[in-house]
Amino acid sequence: MSTASASGALGRPRAALPAGAASAIIRRHSASFSLASLVLEPVARRRAHVLYAYCRRADDAIDLVAPVRAPAELDRLRRELDAVYAGAALADPVASELQQLVLEVGLPREYLDALLQGFELDAAGARYSTLVELYRYCWCVAGSVGAMMCHVLGAPNKPAIVHGVHLGMAMQLTNVCRDVAEDWSRGRLYVPTELLPGWPSTHGSALGSWPPSRDQQRDLAEAVRRLLEMAEVFYRSGDAGLPWLPWRSRVAVATARRVYSAIGQRLLAVGADVSAPRVFVPASRKLWYTARAAFDATSTRAARQVRPVVAERPVRFPEDVLAV
């Protein structure tokens, strides 16, 4: 979207989110990200909340409708992005705020398109045979968000974005491991079959009533351990991107990272048992992680840069994401 067309659109009456609406959305759906965002500078916090509100709204538009309606909803969301990037006037407040965010931080459309591709995979009931296929899904639904957060937080350069993508993917891998039971109940299984020897390649005949058989639970536990090992690799890459961020952003991102990785540690503490009660991180522990993140951010030397250097092109999967 050119600056001229965007400015023209913003000169028209805009539908704005009610005060506090985006913050309410993030509080309702993600206590961990809500806590982390409190540390951000006000402008960065507003932008992060707008991005989260759009992602949540788009996810719900696909996930909460009958499967037969999902393709039409995806088409609607893509047409809406066309309007956002064309600088058109928008009646929907979430889309209008997204348009303002695009103008403010130069958000590449490629990342939003990747996000919708991930939702499309969910709507189609996609199954994953290999780790690379699962990584692609994680890139779509979470790595793309990590890339966009780099723009939101003022670090739109390629090294920072790649690390941000890896952090998002690590968090999504943690989600996959934590939510095996919930996903199973919905007829979904994200664990790739290459980690489940002897299982049907499509998972189709494997998904029955919960809980699965003892042999299946054993296989799933071993697969979860492997996925959490890979998540830690991506978490470490995410850590390497923290110096690119301003201090308060470093604290916020590090807090979210510590909370999510703690979920994986708690899963391992119960033997990666997918039939165990859903694990969570207590509020007191989250506050401790915030304090620890603040201490670490204070002792971390910021990356030396005169000004943010915008990446020449959006980061792409797999060549940029899996090359590290």
C-alpha positions in Angstrom: 0.0 0.0 0.0 1.5 3.3 -1.0 1.8 6.1 1.6 -0.4 8.3 -0.6 -3.3 5.9 -0.9 -3.1 5.0 2.8 -3.1 8.7 3.8 -6.1 9.3 1.6 -8.0 6.5 3.3 -7.1 7.7 6.7 -8.4 11.1 5.9 -11.9 9.6 5.7 -14.0 8.8 8.7 -12.6 5.6 10.3 -14.3 3.0 12.4 -12.2 2.8 15.5 -12.2 0.0 18.1 -13.9 1.2 21.3 -11.3 2.2 23.9 -9.9 -0.8 25.6 -11.6 -3.3 23.2 -8.4 -4.8 21.8 -6.9 -5.1 25.3 -10.1 -6.9 26.5 -9.7 -9.3 23.6 -6.2 -10.3 24.6 -7.1 -10.6 28.3 -10.0 -12.9 27.4 -8.0 -15.2 25.2 -4.4 -15.1 26.4 -3.5 -14.3 30.0 0.2 -14.9 29.2 0.4 -12.4 26.3 -1.8 -10.0 28.2 0.6 -9.9 31.1 3.6 -9.6 28.8 2.1 -6.7 26.9 1.6 -4.7 30.1 5.4 -4.1 30.1 5.4 -2.5 26.6 5.6 1.2 25.9 2.0 2.5 25.3 2.4 2.9 21.6 3.9 -0.6 21.2 1.2 -2.0 23.5 -1.6 -0.5 21.4 -0.1 -1.8 18.2 0.4 -5.3 19.7 -3.2 -5.4 20.9 -4.5 -4.4 17.5 -2.5 -7.1 15.8 -3.6 -9.7 18.3 -7.3 -8.5 17.9 -7.1 -9.1 14.2 -5.4 -12.5 14.5 -8.0 -13.6 17.0 -10.9 -12.3 14.9 -9.6 -14.0 11.8 -9.0 -17.3 13.7 -12.5 -17.3 15.1 -14.0 -16.4 11.7 -12.7 -19.8 10.4 -12.6 -21.9 13.6 -16.1 -21.1 14.9 -18.1 -21.7 11.7 -19.3 -25.0 10.2 -16.5 -26.5 7.9 -18.7 -26.0 4.8 -18.6 -22.2 5.5 -14.9 -21.9 6.1 -13.9 -21.4 2.4 -16.3 -18.5 2.1 -15.0 -16.9 5.3 -11.4 -17.2 4.0 -12.4 -15.5 0.7 -14.0 -12.7 2.7 -10.9 -12.3 4.9 -8.7 -12.1 1.8 -10.9 -9.6 0.1 -10.8 -7.6 3.4 -7.0 -7.6 3.2 -7.2 -6.4 -0.4 -9.2 -3.4 0.9 -6.8 -2.9 3.8 -3.8 -2.7 1.5 -5.7 -0.7 -1.2 -6.3 2.1 1.4 -10.1 1.7 1.1 -12.5 3.0 3.8 -13.4 0.2 6.1 -16.5 -0.1 8.3 -15.2 -2.9 10.5 -13.2 -1.4 13.4 -10.7 -4.3 13.7 -9.9 -4.1 10.0 -9.7 -0.3 10.2 -7.3 -0.5 13.1 -5.2 -3.1 11.2 -5.1 -0.7 8.2 -3.7 2.0 10.5 -1.1 -0.4 11.8 -0.1 -1.3 8.3 0.5 2.3 7.6 2.4 3.0 10.8 4.8 0.1 10.7 4.9 -1.0 7.1 3.5 -4.4 7.8 4.1 -6.7 4.8 1.0 -8.4 3.5 2.9 -11.6 2.9 2.8 -12.4 6.7 -1.0 -11.9 6.9 -1.4 -14.1 3.8 0.7 -16.8 5.6 -1.5 -16.5 8.6 -4.7 -17.1 6.6 -3.0 -20.0 4.9 -2.5 -21.6 8.3 -6.2 -21.1 9.1 -7.0 -22.7 5.7 -5.0 -25.8 6.6 -7.0 -26.1 9.8 -10.3 -25.7 8.0 -9.3 -28.4 5.5 -8.4 -30.8 8.4 -4.8 -31.0 7.1 -2.7 -33.8 8.5 1.1 -33.7 8.8 3.4 -36.5 7.7 6.8 -34.9 8.4 8.3 -32.4 10.8 8.9 -30.0 7.9 5.2 -30.0 7.1 4.4 -29.3 10.7 7.0 -26.5 10.7 5.3 -25.0 7.7 2.0 -24.9 9.6 3.8 -23.4 12.6 5.3 -20.8 10.4 1.9 -19.9 9.0 -0.1 -19.5 12.3 2.7 -18.3 14.6 5.9 -17.6 12.9 4.2 -15.0 10.7 2.9 -13.4 13.9 6.5 -13.3 15.3 7.6 -11.6 12.1 4.8 -9.0 12.3 5.6 -8.4 16.0 9.2 -7.4 15.0 7.6 -4.6 12.8 5.3 -3.7 15.7 8.2 -3.5 18.2 10.5 -1.6 16.0 12.9 -4.3 14.8 12.0 -4.8 11.1 15.4 -6.1 10.0 15.9 -9.6 8.7 18.1 -11.1 11.6 15.5 -9.9 14.2 12.6 -11.2 12.1 14.1 -14.7 11.6 14.6 -14.9 15.4 11.0 -13.7 15.9 9.7 -16.3 13.5 11.5 -19.0 15.4 10.1 -17.8 18.7 6.6 -17.9 17.3 7.2 -21.4 16.0 8.5 -22.6 19.3 5.4 -21.4 21.1 3.2 -23.1 18.5 5.1 -26.4 18.9 4.4 -26.0 22.7 0.7 -25.5 21.9 0.7 -28.6 19.8 2.1 -30.7 22.6 -0.1 -29.2 25.3 -3.3 -29.5 23.3 -3.1 -33.1 22.0 -6.2 -34.2 24.0 -8.3 -31.1 23.0 -7.3 -31.4 19.3 -8.0 -35.1 19.3 -11.6 -34.5 20.6 -12.0 -32.2 17.5 -10.7 -34.8 15.1 -7.4 -33.2 14.7 -3.8 -34.4 15.3 -0.9 -32.2 14.6 1.8 -34.6 15.6 3.5 -35.7 12.3 3.3 -39.4 11.5 7.0 -39.7 11.1 7.1 -39.5 14.9 4.4 -42.1 15.2 5.8 -45.4 13.8 3.1 -47.8 12.7 0.3 -45.2 12.7 -1.8 -44.7 9.5 -0.2 -42.0 7.3 -3.4 -40.0 7.4 -4.2 -40.5 11.1 -7.8 -41.1 10.0 -8.3 -44.5 11.6 -6.2 -43.6 14.6 -8.6 -40.9 16.0 -11.2 -42.5 18.1 -12.7 -41.8 21.5 -10.5 -40.3 24.1 -8.3 -41.5 25.7 -6.3 -43.4 23.0 -5.0 -46.9 23.7 -2.0 -47.3 26.0 0.3 -48.0 23.0 -0.9 -44.9 21.3 -0.4 -42.8 24.5 3.1 -44.2 24.7 3.8 -43.2 21.1 2.3 -39.8 21.6 4.4 -39.2 24.7 7.6 -40.0 22.9 6.6 -37.7 20.0 5.8 -34.9 22.4 9.2 -35.2 24.0 10.8 -34.9 20.5 8.7 -31.9 19.6 9.5 -30.2 22.8 13.2 -30.8 22.1 12.8 -29.0 18.7 10.8 -26.2 20.4 13.8 -25.6 22.7 16.0 -25.2 19.6 13.6 -22.5 18.3 13.3 -20.9 21.7 17.1 -20.5 21.8 17.0 -18.8 18.4 14.3 -16.5 19.7 16.5 -15.6 22.6 19.2 -14.5 20.2 16.9 -12.0 18.7 16.1 -10.2 22.0 19.0 -7.7 21.8 17.4 -6.2 18.6 14.5 -5.0 20.7 14.1 -1.9 22.9 14.4 -2.7 26.6 10.7 -2.8 27.5 9.9 -4.9 24.4 12.8 -7.3 25.4 11.2 -7.7 28.8 7.7 -8.4 27.3 8.9 -10.9 24.7 11.2 -12.7 27.2 8.3 -13.0 29.7 6.0 -14.6 27.1 8.9 -16.9 26.0 9.6 -18.0 29.6 5.9 -18.7 30.3 5.5 -20.8 27.2 8.7 -22.7 27.6 7.6 -23.4 31.2 4.5 -25.1 29.8 6.7 -27.5 27.9 8.8 -28.1 31.1 5.6 -29.0 33.0 4.5 -31.4 30.3 7.9 -33.2 30.6 7.5 -33.2 34.4 4.4 -35.4 34.0 6.1 -37.7 31.6 4.7 -36.0 28.5 1.5 -37.8 29.4 -1.1 -36.5 26.9 -4.0 -37.9 29.0 -2.9 -35.9 32.1 -4.8 -32.8 33.1 -4.0 -29.7 31.0 -0.9 -28.0 32.4 -0.7 -24.3 33.2 1.6 -21.8 34.7 0.4 -20.1 37.9 0.1 -16.3 38.1 2.7 -16.1 40.8 5.2 -18.0 38.6 4.4 -15.7 35.6 5.2 -12.7 37.8 8.5 -14.3 38.7 9.3 -14.8 35.0 8.5 -11.1 34.4 10.9 -10.1 37.1 13.6 -12.4 35.8 13.0 -11.2 32.2 13.5 -7.6 33.4 16.8 -8.5 35.1 18.1 -10.3 32.1 17.0 -7.5 29.8 19.0 -5.0 31.9 22.1 -7.1 31.6 21.7 -7.8 27.9 23.6 -5.6 25.6 21.4 -4.1 22.9 22.2 -4.7 19.3 24.2 -1.8 17.9 22.2 0.0 15.2 21.9 3.6 14.3 18.3 3.1 13.1 16.1 0.1 12.2 17.1 -1.4 8.8 13.9 -2.7 7.1 14.3 -6.1 5.5 14.6 -5.8 1.7 11.9 -8.5 1.3 9.6 -10.4 3.7 11.2 -13.5 5.3 10.1 -16.6 3.5 9.5 -20.2 4.4 11.4 -22.5 4.1 14.5 -20.8 2.7 14.9 -18.2 5.4 13.3 -20.0 8.3 14.9 -23.4 8.1 18.3 -22.3 6.9 19.5 -21.4 10.3 
